[in-house]
């Protein structure tokens, strides 16, 4: 499923980054995030995470990060998850040479919140 998704949907929508490399890097980060949160890998989470983060990386490369309303409040309420994301998203950040701001990490956190007790 993931390979088909990469070839049919992700590849045509990415301009600046290699889809296969992106999926490989993000899959590594996702595995670490899931492990740290004691969550089980699922296609649903993987697709959401990989699609969002692939396009997030493209936005960051072009200098167009998303804003997040009430960011301080969100970070305070979800500090443990935000710390995990900061740590585990260092790898994609370094590979693609872009810092990932808290506003973007907050959107990534929203992917995981429904699955965390």
C-alpha positions as CSV (number, residue, x, y, z in Angstrom):
1,X,0.0,0.0,0.0
2,X,2.7,2.4,0.9
3,X,4.7,1.8,-2.3
4,X,1.5,2.3,-4.4
5,X,0.7,5.5,-2.5
6,X,4.2,6.8,-3.0
7,X,4.1,6.2,-6.8
8,X,0.5,7.2,-7.5
9,X,-0.1,10.1,-5.1
10,X,3.0,11.4,-3.4
11,X,5.4,11.4,-6.3
12,X,3.3,13.7,-8.5
13,X,2.6,16.1,-5.6
14,X,6.3,16.7,-4.5
15,X,8.5,19.1,-6.4
16,X,11.7,19.5,-4.4
17,X,12.3,16.2,-2.6
18,X,12.6,12.6,-3.7
19,X,9.5,10.8,-2.6
20,X,11.2,7.4,-1.9
21,X,13.9,9.1,0.2
22,X,11.3,11.1,2.0
23,X,9.2,8.1,2.8
24,X,12.3,6.2,4.1
25,X,13.4,9.0,6.3
26,X,9.9,9.7,7.6
27,X,9.2,6.0,8.2
28,X,12.2,5.9,10.5
29,X,11.0,8.9,12.4
30,X,7.5,7.5,12.6
31,X,8.8,4.2,14.0
32,X,10.6,6.1,16.8
33,X,7.6,8.3,17.6
34,X,5.3,5.3,17.8
35,X,7.7,3.4,20.0
36,X,8.1,6.3,22.4
37,X,4.3,6.7,22.6
38,X,3.7,3.0,22.9
39,X,1.5,3.1,19.8
40,X,1.1,0.3,17.3
41,X,2.0,1.0,13.6
42,X,-1.1,1.4,11.5
43,X,-1.6,2.2,7.9
44,X,-3.9,5.1,8.9
45,X,-1.3,6.8,11.1
46,X,1.5,6.1,8.5
47,X,-0.4,7.6,5.6
48,X,-1.4,10.7,7.6
49,X,2.1,11.2,9.0
50,X,4.0,10.6,5.7
51,X,1.7,12.7,3.6
52,X,1.6,15.6,6.0
53,X,5.3,15.6,6.8
54,X,6.3,15.2,3.1
55,X,4.4,18.3,2.2
56,X,5.6,20.0,5.4
57,X,9.2,19.5,4.3
58,X,8.4,20.9,0.9
59,X,6.8,24.0,2.6
60,X,9.9,24.4,4.8
61,X,12.3,24.1,1.9
62,X,10.4,26.9,0.1
63,X,10.2,29.0,3.3
64,X,6.5,28.7,3.8
65,X,5.8,27.2,7.2
66,X,2.2,27.0,8.5
67,X,1.2,29.2,11.4
68,X,-0.6,27.6,14.3
69,X,-3.2,29.6,16.3
70,X,-2.8,29.4,20.0
71,X,0.6,27.7,19.6
72,X,1.8,28.4,23.2
73,X,-1.4,27.0,24.7
74,X,-1.1,23.9,22.5
75,X,2.5,23.3,23.4
76,X,1.8,23.7,27.1
77,X,-1.1,21.2,27.0
78,X,0.9,18.7,24.9
79,X,4.5,19.3,26.1
80,X,5.4,15.6,26.4
81,X,4.4,14.8,22.9
82,X,5.9,18.0,21.5
83,X,9.2,17.0,23.2
84,X,9.1,13.6,21.5
85,X,8.4,15.2,18.2
86,X,11.2,17.7,18.5
87,X,13.6,14.9,19.2
88,X,12.4,12.4,16.6
89,X,11.9,14.9,13.8
90,X,15.6,16.0,14.1
91,X,16.5,13.2,11.7
92,X,14.2,14.5,8.9
93,X,15.3,18.0,9.7
94,X,18.9,17.2,9.3
95,X,18.5,15.0,6.2
96,X,16.6,17.7,4.4
97,X,18.5,20.7,5.9
98,X,15.5,22.6,7.2
99,X,14.6,23.5,10.8
100,X,11.1,22.3,11.8
101,X,9.3,25.0,13.8
102,X,7.0,24.4,16.7
103,X,4.0,25.5,14.6
104,X,4.6,22.6,12.2
105,X,5.3,20.1,15.0
106,X,1.9,21.1,16.5
107,X,0.2,19.9,13.3
108,X,2.2,16.7,13.4
109,X,1.1,16.2,17.1
110,X,-2.5,16.4,16.0
111,X,-2.0,13.3,14.0
112,X,-1.1,11.3,17.1
113,X,-3.4,12.9,19.7
114,X,-6.5,10.7,18.9
115,X,-4.4,7.6,19.6
116,X,-2.8,8.6,22.8
117,X,-4.6,7.9,26.1
